[in-house]
Amino acid sequence: MKGHVKKRGSVWYVKIELERDPVTNKRRQKWYSGFETKKAAEAELAKLLHQIQTGAFAEPSRLTVAEYLRKWLADYAKPNVSGKTYERYEQIVEKDLIPGVGALALSKLQPLHVQRMYSDQLTSGRKRGGGLSAQTVLHHHRVLRKALAQAVRWNLIVANPADRVEPPRVRAEEVKPIDEVSAAWLIEVAQGTRLYLPILLAVFTGMRRGEILALRWQDVEFDAGYLHVRRAVEETKAGVTFKEPKSRKGRRMVSLTPTVTEALRFQRTVQEDRRKILGPAYLGGDLVCCREDGSIWKPAAFDSAYRQLLKRRKLDGPTFHALRHSHASHLLRSGVDPKVISERLGHSKVAFTLDKYVTWSWLSRPIVVVNKVIENRRVDSLWGGRSRPSHSGP
């Protein structure tokens, strides 16, 4: 490859010769302008020639940031992420990133453009006035950075402008787990409702909501005393579907306490009776935690039912996901190895477990294990003295 610098008026230009067009065999040149001195232009020429020789050169194109982001969504994000994640990416791209920098040519996008967009979002990003939260803008940064990293890999740009931008600093929100006594109390107040078993599973296994709603009877091994986590429920605009775990460690076996095993056996008996009563009207197949007719319990409907339970019992929290955090904290305080906790929760790294799910500040408090609070009582008593749950609640 050849190139040279040339002065036009008071400005220096860089011209490089590219390979001939493979179809027309026509000569191709690229010009770069705006250098105030010959030395600056020669430095840019040397850099460009080095990039060409090492394969790091990304040929400028007329592709805009908006066009690229939509291409990234269709060609990369959609085939590689879950439906829910894709919807979130698409929303951020269309409503936040494209209005901010979409009109710029991808090859001309600079860190300053990105930094200015973040600043505008923080001060006036809301339609009704006011700025977006730092956490929201940080989400935008992560999506843009991920998209531009792919542009680098596709040789559309040489470097990722978002790598050289300082995103908003966000103070990590502390999830508030509940202690063992509070967990036992929550299980008590769920007696007689369809939420009893999901809450029990969350407290005793640390399973996610989507994993609990996707659990099948074929995943439960009663005699061995454990269950398999093999999938999760996901709700998008297109409907409710099942998805595979995010990582290999997401597929896991979780040991069960006698309390949970007995509650699962009882739930299976209840479902078998209901199947006989409803006959053809029973739509379900193999789901453990489902609607009255056996069909999928949609995550949004589940969340609504859980909130109603808390409201009816006049409880201020916890969120259902906080039960997963609580499970990790209970195990840690009981002296369980963090690696074991990480594997039980399905995390790929122990550090993530310790950082996100374990509350070290509770270590000085006395340990009261939920199992001891619950398991000394018969399952019938946990259903409020009924022979079986009435399911009159959520």
Secondary structure, DSSP 8 states (H G I E B T S, - for coil): --EEEEEETTEEEEEEEE---TTT---EEEEEEEESSHHHHHHHHHHHHHHHHHT------S-BHHHHHHHHIIIIIHHHS-HHHHHHHHHHIIIIIHHHHTTSBGGG--HHHHHHHHHHHHHH-STTSS---HHHHHHHHHHHHHHHHHHHHTTS-SS-GGGGS--------------HHHHHHHHHHTTTSTTHHHHHHHHHH---HHHHHH-BGGGEETTTTEEEE--EEEEETTEEEEE--SSGGGSEEEE--HHHHHHHHHHHHHHHHHHHHHGGG----SBSS--TTS----HHHHHHHHHHHHHHTT-----HHHHHHHHHHHHHHTT--HHHHHHHHT-S-HHHHHHHT--GGGTTS----HHHHHTTS-HHHHTTT-SS------
